[in-house]
Amino acid sequence: MSVIGTLAILPMIDNPLDGILPDFNIFGVEFTQLWQKLVAGLWAVAIILAVIFLIIGVTNMATASSGGSPMAYKDARTQAMWGGISLGLLAALGVIVGAILALFG
């Protein structure tokens, strides 16, 4: 028996989440304000860490460049690159999440 034939005899189940949308107000205004403050605080800390990581990477690049060590320069460049990418993604996080929800929501 083929896979298509097997699928044809299985009962179809309706999607239980069809038409249900997430509602962040269900627990009240205080809860909504709390989770928004927590997310904003974590987001700010992540941006600060990405900036620090980027500064350290660029500083290490300058140090490795003057020291003449190509391997140390490559490692520092990789660190600075990841710091920059992280900072860019964190800065655009609201747009990224909005686009994903618009595309798939």
C-alpha positions as CSV (number, residue, x, y, z in Angstrom):
1,M,0.0,0.0,0.0
2,S,1.4,3.4,-0.9
3,V,1.8,6.3,1.5
4,I,-1.0,8.3,-0.3
5,G,-3.3,5.4,0.2
6,T,-2.5,5.1,3.9
7,L,-3.1,8.9,4.3
8,A,-6.4,8.6,2.6
9,I,-7.8,6.2,5.2
10,L,-6.6,8.1,8.3
11,P,-9.2,10.4,9.9
12,M,-8.7,14.1,9.4
13,I,-8.3,16.1,12.6
14,D,-9.3,19.8,12.8
15,N,-6.7,22.3,13.9
16,P,-7.6,23.1,17.5
17,L,-5.8,26.5,17.3
18,D,-7.6,27.7,14.2
19,G,-8.9,31.2,14.8
20,I,-7.2,31.6,18.2
21,L,-4.8,34.5,18.5
22,P,-2.4,35.3,21.4
23,D,-3.7,37.9,23.8
24,F,-1.2,39.4,26.2
25,N,-3.9,41.4,28.1
26,I,-5.6,38.3,29.5
27,F,-3.7,38.5,32.8
28,G,-4.4,42.2,33.3
29,V,-2.6,45.5,32.8
30,E,-0.1,45.0,35.6
31,F,1.1,41.7,34.1
32,T,1.4,43.3,30.6
33,Q,3.4,46.2,32.0
34,L,5.7,43.8,33.9
35,W,6.6,41.5,31.0
36,Q,7.1,44.5,28.7
37,K,9.5,46.1,31.2
38,L,11.3,42.8,31.6
39,V,11.7,42.3,27.9
40,A,12.8,45.9,27.4
41,G,15.4,45.6,30.2
42,L,16.8,42.3,28.8
43,W,16.9,43.8,25.4
44,A,18.8,46.8,26.7
45,V,21.3,44.6,28.5
46,A,21.8,42.5,25.4
47,I,22.5,45.7,23.3
48,I,25.0,46.9,25.9
49,L,26.8,43.5,25.9
50,A,26.9,43.5,22.1
51,V,28.4,47.0,22.1
52,I,31.0,46.0,24.7
53,F,31.8,42.8,22.7
54,L,32.2,44.9,19.5
55,I,34.5,47.4,21.3
56,I,36.7,44.6,22.6
57,G,36.9,43.0,19.2
58,V,37.9,46.2,17.5
59,T,40.4,47.0,20.2
60,N,41.9,43.5,19.8
61,M,42.0,44.0,16.1
62,A,44.1,47.2,16.6
63,T,46.4,45.4,19.0
64,A,46.8,42.4,16.8
65,S,47.4,44.6,13.8
66,S,50.3,46.4,15.4
67,G,51.7,43.1,16.9
68,G,52.0,41.4,13.5
69,S,50.1,38.3,14.5
70,P,47.8,37.2,11.7
71,M,46.0,34.5,13.7
72,A,45.3,36.9,16.6
73,Y,44.0,39.5,14.1
74,K,41.7,36.9,12.5
75,D,40.3,35.9,15.9
76,A,39.8,39.6,16.8
77,R,38.1,40.3,13.5
78,T,35.8,37.4,14.0
79,Q,34.9,38.6,17.5
80,A,34.3,42.2,16.1
81,M,32.2,40.8,13.3
82,W,30.0,38.8,15.6
83,G,29.6,41.8,17.9
84,G,28.5,43.9,15.0
85,I,26.1,41.3,13.6
86,S,24.7,40.9,17.1
87,L,24.3,44.6,17.6
88,G,22.6,45.0,14.2
89,L,20.2,42.1,14.9
90,L,19.4,43.4,18.4
91,A,18.7,46.9,17.0
92,A,16.4,45.5,14.4
93,L,14.7,42.9,16.7
94,G,11.4,44.7,16.8
95,V,11.2,44.8,13.0
96,I,12.4,41.2,12.7
97,V,9.7,39.9,15.1
98,G,7.1,42.0,13.5
99,A,8.0,40.7,10.0
100,I,7.9,37.1,11.2
101,L,4.5,37.6,12.8
102,A,3.2,39.3,9.7
103,L,4.5,36.6,7.5
104,F,3.5,33.6,9.5
105,G,0.8,35.0,11.7
